[in-house]
Amino acid sequence: MQANETAAWKALGNLAAGPRATLKDLFAADPERGQRLSAEGAGWRLDYSKQRVDDEILAALFRLARERGVEERRDAMLRGEKINVTENRAVLHTALRAPRGADIRVDGENVVPQVHAVLDRMADFAAKVRSGEWRGFTGQRIRAVVNIGIGGSDLGPVMTAEALEHYSDRDLTLRFVSNIDGTDFAEKVRDLDPAETLFIVSSKTFTTLETMTNAHTARRWLLDALGDEAAVARHFVAVSTNAEEVQRFGIDTANMFSFWDWVGGRYSVDSAIGLSLMISVGPEQFREFLAGMHEMDRHFAQAPLEQNLPALMALTGIWNQNFLGSCSLAVLPYSQYLRSFPAYLQQLDMESNGKHVTLEGERVAFDTGPIVWGQAGTNGQHAFYQLIHQGTRLIPCDFIGFARSLNPLPAGEEGEDLTHQDLLMANVFAQSEALAFGKTPEQVRADGGVPEELVPHKGFEGNRPSSTLLARELTPRSLGALIALYEHKVFVQGAIWGINSFDQWGVELGKVLAQKIVPELNGDQELHHDSSTNALIEWYRQER
Ligand code: F6P
């Protein structure tokens, strides 16, 4: 049975088609709404009162989650059942942050001891690099760490390393190379000394074209400078599930950090894929990061749906996407440290829920994952917020903010007790208020001096939904909890839509076609593509 055939979905459809109160009406009718439609978990407070839901809609959404078996499916995931049916795999990123004594089984074997064994090896290695005990081939200290990876083997490390820069060892330079465009590698190593550089080749499969190409280029760059194959062992480590390929590349498996097929690429920042982050912030802070994730896992597993942050975000998202006709989600962190969080979420959400068939292989009868995008505030306000406020499309927003800044700079006039953080947060609150309540023509006129022909231009319809997520401070722990929150939000939506959030077959076709085209680019064989692709390749052959 598809989600749209459930009684709850039909009830939601009727509610969406009927007369609906605006956010202004809803707040006027319930002065406690802001308090009432808020929930807390793992150090985060979610205010979803500015979503266009009332008690009846919320009740139907919770019914939908229950009719779709979200709680049972969650429990099955947490138990290690093979819920990734198209790849016959368990989905156990939650085991990566389980405490030492936990017991989580895959095929009868407790995986937690393996997880901690790898974490301990990572911690040992990270400490050696940080202290200078781990030396390069010529005996020099490692001063630059370059992670080579793409997708889940890059976005998580990039985003978290930026997010936790405040906690990082400032004597170490951290770089990330992902793009197969040679510019990425060339520019990232331009000012690095090979004798002081450590490469972490991060790839679940160790076969990804971009990563392997960049890894080979890095090896050439190193050997051109150091001139001895033996240098590779001091300057390359691998993070992978594929020991055979790691060995074939020439990295000693003693310098390999493993993870497992039950960790999806986009769910892997808390596995050995986070090694670059651990080197940057140290093992203790990395464990704090894992503890934050685990705290959110427990909240997700234990809180009733009505107070469950991931469930609330997922359900209000489904209301927006499937019943109010929105097709995207803007994620707006008001923290410069979180500037790459939207890009990270793009893979997490869109690779997970960008699916058009159900678990049973039927074409879905409704829309699935939203287009996720966004940028750090306040910068985005001066770019695309115009369209969110006055455009014709409904764009739900997630605002993310903190009470305390890690860089509490004073602002404002002499003697005023104002900080940059106050000005930043004033903007968070102002934006969600403006989106929700807008500005009527009467209010525009009441400002005075506005020519009548400008009144429509200066009006804001309002009634535009948003949620606000707040935590005290950006720490490894609160970051971990935030990531886990979105992971589980994605899970709940996938469970309701009845799709597999844990495979990614949609990225395969392009990869296969590219492999076919590679040898055609510098050859003169006849081309057998469509006329457009043939012409494009011909152009490239002439111009390259
Ligand atoms: O192409 C998509 C993808 O398979 C992602 O799911 C994954 O995170 C990325 O490629 C990188 O894969 P790997 O870690 O195996 O190099």
Residues whose N, C-alpha, C, O or C-beta is under 5 A from the ligand:
A	BS01	F6P	I150 G151 G152 S153 S202 S203 K204 T205 F206 T208 T211 G265 R266 Q504 V507
